[in-house]
Amino acid sequence: MPINNKAIPPISNLISFEASARSGSFTKAATELCVSTTAISKQIKQLETFLQTSLFIRRKTGLELTDNGKNYLATVTSVLEILARETVKLNNSNQTAPLTIEIGACFSHFWLIPRLDGFRERYPDIPLNLIINNERHIGDNDDYDIAFFYSAIDTLNKNNHLLFAERMLLVCSPAFLAKRPECKDIQTIWQQPILMLKDAKSFWEGWQTWANRYGIPYQEPTNVIQMEEQVSIIQGALSDAGIALAWDWHVRTLIEEGKLIALTEPVECDSNAFFLSISETSQHSNARTFVSWVLEQEMQISGFD
């Protein structure tokens, strides 16, 4: 029996719908699919027009599926999963499947990408699929092979490999220090221009815990610029905008190159750490190869080779 093609909406509409429903946000779906939020919104409107029904209730807090949307999502997800699975089978008949790695923006920007060429030289036959995701939690094992996490130190196990212990320090640019030499006196830090992470997670170490561990009283800073991502904070410090609280592995190379100056020695923390985690559901034969390579690189950098 011939398929009624006129009853099938465009595949791009379905992919945008599934991503929006799963993430609860047009913005997050747009980031995942590498398109604009406007494009996602347009795809959803086209699909709703095609189906002659509303799929979402738009709220200030995010998207909520209508009853028709919930029912349709179950079907769309099933169809897309079947299509993806069968496509992978065909693509992998003569090729190695990419190793899917979910990483935070800082790990990508400051550590991994500058070293990727070395990995490709050693393992030219292992393709990588890098995805930026700052919101993964250890134990989410749905759709990645390896993920980078910030988590409690007691999550160390056979699948979760400790990559960076947590060491924090204050940094600024040489030009900023030349303009404000008084910032060397840490007792005046709360009156200096400070770059601070906005809406940090409750279990993250921050300025207050740094002060407690460094041994100085915490005060509400009087001159703060808030930013949504740690990468932006480091870039702000590089651009002479203020003093940043950073993890040592973020700024190690920048300090060695003279682009940033350490105002304090690193403070050791023992509650949390940074991990590489291999998904329990991953079947990729090269997952442990990649993790071993990363751990080897960090050991050499730290002087333990």
C-alpha positions as CSV (number, residue, x, y, z in Angstrom):
1,M,0.0,0.0,0.0
2,P,1.5,3.4,-1.0
3,I,2.5,5.8,1.8
4,N,0.4,8.9,1.9
5,N,3.3,11.4,1.7
6,K,0.9,14.4,2.0
7,A,0.0,13.3,5.5
8,I,3.7,13.4,6.7
9,P,5.0,16.8,7.8
10,P,8.6,17.9,6.9
11,I,11.3,16.0,8.9
12,S,12.8,19.3,10.0
13,N,9.5,20.2,11.7
14,L,9.5,16.9,13.6
15,I,13.2,17.2,14.7
16,S,12.5,20.7,16.0
17,F,9.4,19.6,17.8
18,E,11.1,16.7,19.5
19,A,14.1,18.8,20.6
20,S,11.8,21.6,21.9
21,A,9.5,19.1,23.8
22,R,12.5,17.3,25.4
23,S,14.3,20.4,26.5
24,G,11.2,22.5,27.3
25,S,12.6,25.5,25.5
26,F,12.8,26.8,22.0
27,T,16.1,28.4,22.9
28,K,17.7,25.2,24.2
29,A,16.4,23.4,21.1
30,A,18.0,26.0,18.9
31,T,21.3,25.7,20.7
32,E,21.2,21.9,20.3
33,L,20.3,22.0,16.6
34,C,22.7,24.9,15.9
35,V,20.0,27.2,14.5
36,S,18.3,30.4,15.7
37,T,15.5,30.4,18.2
38,T,13.4,32.2,15.5
39,A,14.0,29.2,13.1
40,I,12.8,26.8,15.8
41,S,9.7,28.8,16.5
42,K,8.9,29.0,12.8
43,Q,9.3,25.2,12.4
44,I,6.9,24.6,15.3
45,K,4.3,27.1,13.9
46,Q,4.5,25.3,10.5
47,L,4.0,21.9,12.2
48,E,1.0,23.2,14.2
49,T,-0.5,24.6,11.1
50,F,0.1,21.4,9.2
51,L,-1.6,19.4,12.0
52,Q,-4.2,22.0,12.7
53,T,-3.7,21.8,16.4
54,S,-1.6,23.4,19.2
55,L,1.3,21.3,20.4
56,F,2.6,23.6,23.1
57,I,1.4,26.0,25.8
58,R,3.9,28.9,25.9
59,R,4.5,29.9,29.5
60,K,7.1,32.3,31.0
61,T,8.7,29.4,32.7
62,G,9.0,27.3,29.5
63,L,7.0,25.1,27.2
64,E,4.3,22.8,28.3
65,L,2.9,20.1,25.9
66,T,-0.8,20.0,25.2
67,D,-2.6,16.7,25.4
68,N,-2.3,16.4,21.6
69,G,1.3,17.4,21.9
70,K,2.1,14.6,24.4
71,N,0.4,12.0,22.2
72,Y,2.2,13.2,19.1
73,L,5.5,13.4,20.8
74,A,5.4,9.7,21.7
75,T,4.9,8.8,18.1
76,V,7.4,11.2,16.7
77,T,10.1,10.1,19.2
78,S,9.6,6.5,18.3
79,V,9.7,7.1,14.6
80,L,12.9,9.3,14.9
81,E,14.6,6.7,17.1
82,I,13.9,4.0,14.5
83,L,15.1,6.2,11.7
84,A,18.3,7.2,13.6
85,R,19.0,3.6,14.6
86,E,18.7,2.2,11.0
87,T,20.7,5.1,9.6
88,V,23.5,4.4,12.1
89,K,23.5,0.8,11.0
90,L,24.0,1.8,7.3
91,N,26.6,4.5,8.1
92,N,28.6,2.2,10.4
93,S,28.8,-0.7,8.0
94,N,32.1,0.7,6.6
95,Q,32.9,3.4,9.2
96,T,33.7,3.8,12.8
97,A,30.9,5.5,14.8
98,P,31.8,8.9,16.3
99,L,32.6,8.9,20.0
100,T,30.0,11.2,21.5
101,I,31.6,13.4,24.2
102,E,29.5,15.9,26.3
103,I,31.8,18.5,27.8
104,G,31.4,21.8,29.7
105,A,32.3,25.0,27.9
106,C,35.4,25.6,30.1
107,F,36.8,22.1,29.6
108,S,36.3,22.5,25.9
109,H,37.7,26.0,25.6
110,F,40.6,25.9,28.0
111,W,41.8,22.3,28.0
112,L,40.5,19.9,25.3
113,I,40.4,21.9,22.0
114,P,44.0,23.1,22.3
115,R,45.1,19.4,22.6
116,L,42.8,17.8,20.0
117,D,45.4,17.8,17.3
118,G,47.5,15.6,19.4
119,F,44.7,13.1,19.9
120,R,44.0,13.0,16.1
121,E,47.7,12.4,15.4
122,R,47.7,9.4,17.7
123,Y,44.2,8.1,16.9
124,P,43.4,9.2,13.4
125,D,40.7,6.5,13.0
126,I,38.6,7.6,16.0
127,P,36.1,10.4,15.0
128,L,34.8,12.6,17.8
129,N,31.4,14.2,18.2
130,L,31.8,17.0,20.8
131,I,28.7,18.5,22.5
132,I,28.7,21.4,24.9
133,N,26.5,20.7,27.9
134,N,27.0,22.4,31.3
135,E,23.9,20.7,32.9
136,R,24.7,17.0,32.9
137,H,24.7,15.1,36.1
138,I,26.6,11.9,36.9
139,G,24.2,9.1,36.4
140,D,22.5,10.5,33.3
141,N,23.3,7.7,30.8
142,D,21.0,8.3,27.9
143,D,22.8,9.6,24.8
144,Y,26.5,10.1,25.3
145,D,29.6,7.9,25.5
146,I,31.7,10.2,27.8
147,A,30.8,13.3,29.7
148,F,32.6,15.9,31.8
149,F,31.2,16.6,35.2
150,Y,31.6,18.8,38.3
151,S,30.5,16.7,41.2
152,A,31.0,15.6,44.8
153,I,34.4,13.8,45.3
154,D,32.7,10.6,46.5
155,T,31.3,10.0,43.0
156,L,34.7,8.5,42.1
157,N,34.2,4.9,40.8
158,K,35.2,2.6,37.9
159,N,33.2,4.7,35.4
160,N,33.9,8.2,36.9
161,H,37.5,9.1,36.5
162,L,38.8,12.1,38.6
163,L,40.4,14.5,36.2
164,F,41.0,17.7,38.2
165,A,41.0,18.2,41.9
166,E,39.4,21.5,42.9
167,R,41.9,24.3,43.4
168,M,40.8,28.0,43.2
169,L,42.8,31.2,42.8
170,L,42.3,34.8,42.0
171,V,43.6,36.1,38.7
172,C,43.7,39.4,36.7
173,S,45.5,40.7,33.6
174,P,48.9,42.5,33.8
175,A,47.3,45.7,32.6
176,F,44.6,45.6,35.3
177,L,47.3,45.0,38.0
178,A,49.3,47.9,36.7
179,K,46.3,50.2,36.9
180,R,45.2,48.9,40.3
181,P,48.4,47.7,42.2
182,E,46.5,47.9,45.5
183,C,44.6,44.7,44.5
184,K,47.7,42.7,45.6
185,D,46.5,43.4,49.1
186,I,43.8,40.8,49.4
187,Q,42.3,42.6,52.4
188,T,41.0,45.2,49.9
189,I,39.6,42.6,47.5
190,W,35.9,43.4,48.3
191,Q,36.4,47.0,47.1
192,Q,38.1,45.9,43.8
193,P,36.2,45.3,40.5
194,I,35.2,41.6,40.7
195,L,33.8,39.3,38.0
196,M,31.3,37.0,39.5
197,L,29.3,34.1,38.2
198,K,25.5,34.7,38.0
199,D,23.1,32.1,39.4
200,A,25.8,29.6,40.4
201,K,24.6,26.2,41.5
202,S,24.2,25.9,45.3
203,F,26.9,23.2,45.6
204,W,29.5,25.0,43.5
205,E,32.5,26.6,45.3
206,G,32.4,30.4,44.9
207,W,33.7,33.6,46.3
208,Q,32.3,33.1,49.8
209,T,33.7,29.6,50.1
210,W,37.0,30.8,48.7
211,A,37.2,33.5,51.3
212,N,36.4,31.0,54.1
213,R,39.1,28.6,52.9
214,Y,41.6,31.4,52.2
215,G,41.1,32.7,55.8
216,I,39.6,36.2,55.2
217,P,36.2,37.5,56.2
218,Y,33.7,37.5,53.3
219,Q,32.0,40.8,52.5
220,E,29.5,41.7,49.8
221,P,31.6,43.1,47.0
222,T,30.9,46.8,46.1
223,N,31.9,46.6,42.4
224,V,30.7,43.5,40.7
225,I,30.1,42.5,37.0
226,Q,28.0,39.4,36.8
227,M,28.3,36.9,34.0
228,E,26.4,33.8,33.1
229,E,29.4,31.6,32.1
230,Q,32.8,30.9,33.5
231,V,34.4,31.2,30.0
232,S,33.1,34.8,29.9
233,I,34.6,35.5,33.3
234,I,38.0,34.4,32.2
235,Q,37.7,36.4,29.0
236,G,36.7,39.4,31.0
237,A,39.8,39.1,33.1
238,L,41.9,38.8,30.0
239,S,40.3,42.0,28.7
240,D,41.2,44.0,31.9
241,A,37.6,44.0,33.2
242,G,38.3,42.8,36.8
243,I,39.5,40.1,39.1
244,A,38.2,36.5,38.4
245,L,37.9,33.6,40.7
246,A,39.2,30.6,38.6
247,W,40.0,27.0,38.8
248,D,43.7,26.4,38.3
249,W,43.3,24.2,35.2
250,H,41.3,27.0,33.5
251,V,44.1,29.5,33.7
252,R,47.3,27.4,34.0
253,T,48.4,28.0,30.4
254,L,47.3,31.7,30.5
255,I,49.4,32.3,33.6
256,E,52.4,30.6,32.0
257,E,52.0,32.7,28.9
258,G,51.9,35.9,31.0
259,K,48.3,36.7,29.8
260,L,47.0,36.5,33.4
261,I,48.6,37.0,36.8
262,A,47.9,34.9,39.9
263,L,47.0,37.2,42.8
264,T,46.8,34.3,45.2
265,E,48.1,30.8,45.6
266,P,45.6,28.1,44.8
267,V,43.2,27.1,47.6
268,E,42.7,23.4,47.9
269,C,39.1,22.2,48.2
270,D,38.1,18.7,49.1
271,S,34.3,18.5,48.6
272,N,34.0,18.5,44.8
273,A,36.1,17.6,41.8
274,F,36.0,17.4,38.0
275,F,35.4,14.0,36.4
276,L,35.3,12.2,33.1
277,S,32.5,9.7,33.2
278,I,31.9,6.8,30.8
279,S,28.2,6.1,30.3
280,E,27.1,2.7,31.6
281,T,25.0,2.3,28.4
282,S,27.9,3.2,26.0
283,Q,28.9,0.4,23.7
284,H,31.7,2.4,22.0
285,S,34.9,0.5,22.1
286,N,37.0,3.7,22.1
287,A,35.5,5.3,25.2
288,R,38.2,4.1,27.6
289,T,40.9,4.9,25.0
290,F,39.8,8.6,25.0
291,V,39.6,8.7,28.8
292,S,43.0,7.1,29.2
293,W,44.5,9.7,26.7
294,V,43.0,12.6,28.7
295,L,44.3,11.3,32.0
296,E,47.7,10.7,30.5
297,Q,47.8,14.3,29.2
298,E,46.9,15.8,32.6
299,M,49.5,13.6,34.4
300,Q,52.2,14.9,32.0
301,I,51.1,18.5,32.5
302,S,51.1,18.1,36.3
303,G,54.6,16.6,36.3
304,F,53.8,13.0,37.1
305,D,54.8,11.4,33.8
